[in-house]
């Protein structure tokens, strides 16, 4: 969903909002209206449609019947983790193009917030930035709400494999995702176990998690929205401190990063070749 503007008017840091599978930016704007009301005080929220047309996703009908379109970020099934990684690289390029069309300066993007499948993409995009293969040089954290694969154990195994390999490339020995994240899961969500498993893949020192009393929806109760907004504020502040030179206290064995300055490559897919090769090993 494109904002109707002709020139850059960014006055706040940009948070890109990623809807779930079988949804759209317009639908996600409605689903997040309470959360967005609070977040928009500090961020310019940008909603974007995913690149691939799709059937309506879980919980979309009948409330959002008759919308102009429904879209997904990722294919339901792919044979290998390395192919999934290539798909994520394509999604990153697509988002770069869409943000350019909306006159968003890549330097203004500080966070991705995603729901369901969009939550997985938000975490992946932060990972791509951590290995210095994106134009979002100031991207500091991601927010994952209702993340999961609806109980698809094989897909979650693939996610864990990607996380582990990326962690090693970034210099960790504990296979934990080191990016700053907020992860929220509804206790009645079919994806709840997926969400908890995903949170366990992340480094404790850079992760905040919360449960809320609902299903596969964005938090709607005032107290839960307030709690989520406060967690986002805390992670934002912590990520700012790290980007200015401070380092979080570590809870796992760490060694120096194997990446050197010349490893940064403008072509995202080419830049992730090392990771793709390790996933095929």
N, C-alpha and C positions, 0 to 999 in steps of 0.2 A: 504494500500500500504506500504510494508515494505522497509525500507532503507537497502541497501546491505552493512552492516557493521558487523564486527565480535566482536567488543569490544566497550565499552563506550568511546566516544570521545566528550562528551558534553563540550563545551567551553563557551556557552552562556545559559541564562535561556531558558527553553523550553516553547514554545507556541504550544499547540495541536490544529490542524485545523480539524474541523468537517463539512463535506459536508452536503448538503440538501438531502431530501428524493428522491430516484430514481436517485442517482448520485454515485460518488466514490471519493476516495482520489485523483486519477489521474486527473479526470475531475475538481475537485475543485482546484487542483494545477494550471491548465490552467486558470480557472475563476478568480483566485486571483493573477495572475502573476504580475500585477502592484503594488498591495498592498504588496505582498510578497517581492518584490524587496526592498521596504523600511523597512518592518518589520524585514527582515533577517539581517539587520545591527545590530540589538540588540537582536534578539531571534533566537534560533534554531527552525525552523518550522517543525513540524512532522505531516504528513497527514496520516490518517487512514481510511480504509473502514469500514462502519457500518456492524453490524453482520448479517443482514437479507437480502437475495436476494429480489429484487424488480423490478417492471416495471420501465422504464425510467420516471423521474419526470418532472415537468413543466420546459419548456425551454431547456431541455436536447437534444431533437431531433429537427431537423435532424443533428445539428452540431456535436453531439457526438455519432452518430449511429456507431455500430460496435465495441464499447468499450468492453473489456473483461467481464464486469459485472456492474450492477447497484444495489444499496443497500439502505436500510433505517434503521434508528435508532429505530423508534417507530411504533407501530401498528396504523393504521388509526383510529380505534374506540375501546374503552374499556369501560366496563360498569360502573366502579367506579374510583374515584381519587385514592383510596388506591391500586387498581390493577395497575394503571399507575405508582404509586410510586414504587411498586415492580419491574415493568419493568425497570424503571430508575436505580434501584439498580443493576439489571442484566447488564445494559449497562455500569455502572461504573466498575463492575468486569471485563467485557469484555475488556474495555479500559486499565485497569491495566495489564491484560494479554498481550495485544498487545504491550504495551509500554515495558513490560519486555522482550518480544521477540526481540525488537529493542535495548535492552540494555540501556534503558532510566531509570536513577535513579529517583524514585518518588519524591525525594527531589528537583530535578531540574525543576519540572513542576510548573510554576508560573501563567499560564493563559490558558484558552480555548477560541478559536475563532470559532464561528459557523455561518452558513448561513441557513436561512429558518428553517427546522426542526432541523438542527444541532445547530442553535442559541438557541432554547428552551432547548436542551440537555446541551449546554454550561452553561446556567444559572442554570439548575438543578444540575449539577455537582459541581458548586460553592456552592450551597445550602447544598449539602451533606457534603462538606468540612466544612462549617460554623457550622454544628452540630457535627463536629469532627468524621465523620464516613467514612473517606477515607484515603488512604495512601499518598495523595498529601498534606502533611502538610504545604508546602510553596505556595500552590495555593492561589493567592491573588485577581484575578479579572477575569472577562469574557467579551468577546466582542460578541454582538449579531447583526447580519446583516440580514435584511429582515425577522425578526422573525415573525411567525404567523402560523395560521391553515387554511388559505384561507377562512376566514369568518365563520368558524365553532364556533358559539357562545357557544354551550355546552362544547366544548373542552376548550375554553378560560375561561369559568366559572370554569372548573376543575382546570386549571392552577392557577386561582386566589384563589381558595380554598386551594390548596397546599401551595401557597405563604403565605397566611394569617396564616395558622397553623404553618408553619415553623417560621414565624416572631414571633409568640407568644412563641414558644419554645425557641427562641433566646433572649427573654426578652423584646420585643416591644409590645406596646399597640395599635399601629396604623396600624397593619397588612401589613406593608411595608417590602419588601425584602431589607435587610441591606447590601448586598454584593456590592463590587465595580464593576460597569458595565459601558460599553460603548454600546449604542444602536443606530443603524443607520437604517433608513428606506427610501426607494425610494418613492417619492410622487406619482408616477404612478404605484406603486406596488399594486396588489390586496390584499396583506397582510398589507397594510399601516395602516389601522385602528387597526388591531391586534397588530402591532408593537407599535403604540402609547398607546394602552391600556396596553400592557405589561410594557412599560416605566412608566406608571402611577402607577403601582404596586410596583415600586422600590423607596427607600428612596432618596429624592432629594439631600441630602448631599453626597451621594456616587455614583451618576449617572450622566453621561454626554450623551446627545442625539443630533443627527443631522439628518436632512433631506437632501436627495440628489436628483438631477433632473434625475431620471431614474425609471425603473420598477423593476421587481423581479430579480435583478442582483446585484453583488458586485460592489461598486463604481468603475467607469472606468475613469472619468475625472481627470486630474492631480490635479486641485485645490481641488476636493472633496477627493481624496486619501490623499493629504497632510493634509487636515483638520481632517480626520479620524485618521491618524497616530499621529497627535498632541494630539488629545483627548486621544488616547491610552497611549501616553507618560505621560500625566497629571494624568490619573487614576492610572497608574503604580506607579508614584512617590507618589501619595496620599496613595495608599495601602501600600507602603513601610513604610511610616511614621507611619501609624496605626499599622503595624506589629511590629514596634520598640517601641511602647508604646503610641504614640499620638493618640487622638481620634477625629473623625470628629465632627463638630458642628451639633447638632441634631435639626431637625425641627418638631419632633413629640414626644408625651409622651412616656417615656422609664422607664422601671423598671429593676432591676437586673436579670440576666439570671437565669433560674431555673435549668440549667444544672450544675452538679457538676463534679469534675475530674473523679470520678469512672464511670460516664455515658458513657465514651468512650469505644466502643466495637469493636473488630476487624472485626466481621462479619457485613458487611454493612446492609444486610437485617434485621438482629436482632437488630442492632443499631438504625434502623429507625422504630422499632415496635411502639414506643410511638407516632410518627407522623401518622403512618398508623391507629392506633387505634383511634386517634382524628378525622381522616377523615371519619371514619365509624360512628362516634357518631351522 
